[in-house]
């Protein structure tokens, strides 16, 4: 993309309404614009990152054998009356009357709707196991929306639902989700620690939240510092392998890591003193096993191998897709702007032309651009007539991990400059070498 | 995808609530399930087609230089009061009060919101031309929703908005949209004829609707039959070439083609009698030029080259993404089910194993599956233990354009059968030849 043809409305001043870094930087980098309290338009740059995150979630869910679909944003109140949650849910549920006076609501979650789909279509244990998921906009009418997309009212969430014949099978689904979530976060350059949590209005006994450590996190967390050394990395996972998935789950949840809701000082005291940590964390996902909480009242059952009908065991599993942008920025920024991890960057590399209008510099930039595109990379080429300082400041603010600087002086000796946004380190090399280096870097971020 | 692991709840009986073919077939093929009146869940097969259509629209819009972003589903009523449409819009607008009693609405379209974004961020003619678009769920509270996704209440639409300094530039944007829309429809295997239409609540003088001819269409249309011979085909389009885009627009709109809203018997009478047609059509898109209708009252202006401030010239342009599934099926089905055009099919080919459990047949299917995936194709492999007739009926119903049938008898002489869903024609060939043939067919559907 050429910047002269893009829509990247960066702000020079810090917006007064933003109290945390991610909110401030998303506004300044022209990623979002508030449309109403807690409701945002995703400007082109923000939309690109949102799609990258969505794509990683899709890929990892399908790798785990989970099936994508899409439920609507608006739901009938009837199903929620059936589960008993319509009255329980409180003021955060946005209740709507349509033109015929029928009670509707903007879905904050989809346990009822998916259970209704299941009971209408599935009748036999032979159709299990089954895990369906979707990525859809949700609405929770927060009394005080704040922190930009971190605590918005309209937000994008992946929610998935497993249906299994037995508790044992459902716990395998739980473990599959845990593993696939960790892999998703790692691809986004994030460490999100599974922590024992409280189930809240979803219900159920088993639940873990995934927390990214950050000073601006809304949750207080307590953990054994050794938990931060565990990585999934590139290991091969067979999602059909029950023992392997359970092993990964145990590895990631054996050490003490809890939110304040489940924190227990007595247990925490058994962690070696020099490894006890308390900190703040941003919740970016949660998984639940809740057995027959919805299948029982809503009649979602299957005929088992022995011919008797039993309610299915269920769980639900969510990733906060839009909130992840905020979490990633909270964990990856400096005083000059955002620093995108390679896995989610909106553009792979920025090209800065130091002398727009100079034939040789323009031609070199055009060649670089074509060569990068030919390698499957997306460059953002700052082809505006602006001074170098302004171009560098924009690139630093929007946080592309790599920048290629092209100027007449370097071209005399056949080199351009490749700069890392994270380390600030610059290396001179031929344009061909820069393209090859970037192709190599990004080959490692493929799923 | 192996069918044994998929969620494809086909129905044996025709559902009573469906009066037209696309609605009936989408329910029977397990593509959608009604969640409330005019509101649907997209089951996995339906979701896949929806994504294919969305992808084509994204690709063709970006090819035309239009920039993707995303606006929220809910909007504040304030902006609509500013444009004067809040009271005008009538009962189809879903009005909502949030917990603080603020007036909100579920956006039926986005002229106000995009104009607000524009005026906040763009100040100079140098930032023009600019066309922004998004693909987002909309809501129109139809008094009598019907025909499945063809006239639903919650529906997915692409809407794009151009901002230009002059009327001339805005008309070029209009033509760019016309050309990119025709290319999108053709990639979906559809002929959608641009017809002079009425502007309705959007406003403006210049507008064309795109109509797919179909008996079940809701609009009456009148046209010169020669208009159905015009194709864009594979010709190279340079979307920056004003004359070329205008030429295509003139080519496609020179002949008589109007909806009943703008039909004029006197003009129609000048069409040679043997070419005069009246028929029914399904509207799948509409483009508008409306000048300064929104930019004037909302103060969306730029400083021009001469230093004076002028309101921008705008247009808006929509494609009914979810409704297109219905239109495509209305135009492509027979008594046995759907017949997907190659450009939008949910899976590229079905594999039917005639003797599941037979070592040789299973191995041949597994090899075929891997070979197709290696070519970048997505097969749906019916690996269930069911009789051949049932497997064929399912494949015919869900309408994959190609089927490979694998059975012990053919394997004895080293062949499988490749069958066209559209013609019913079957050809025996080696598995390798079938894979090569399919790769060749689908290479031609790439954008």
Interface residues (C-beta under 8 A of the other chain):
Chain A: X5 X6 X7 X9 X30 X33 X35 X36 X37 X39 X40 X41 X42 X43 X44 X46 X47 X48 X50 X65 X67 X68 X69 X70 X71 X72 X73 X74 X75 X76 X91 X92 X94 X96 X98 X99 X102 X104 X106 X113 X116 X117 X120 X121 X122 X127 X130 X132 X134 X137 X139 X141 X143 X153 X154
Chain B: X5 X6 X7 X9 X30 X33 X35 X36 X37 X39 X40 X41 X42 X43 X44 X46 X47 X48 X50 X65 X67 X68 X69 X70 X71 X72 X73 X74 X75 X76 X91 X92 X94 X96 X98 X99 X102 X104 X106 X113 X116 X117 X120 X121 X122 X127 X130 X132 X134 X137 X139 X141 X143 X153 X154
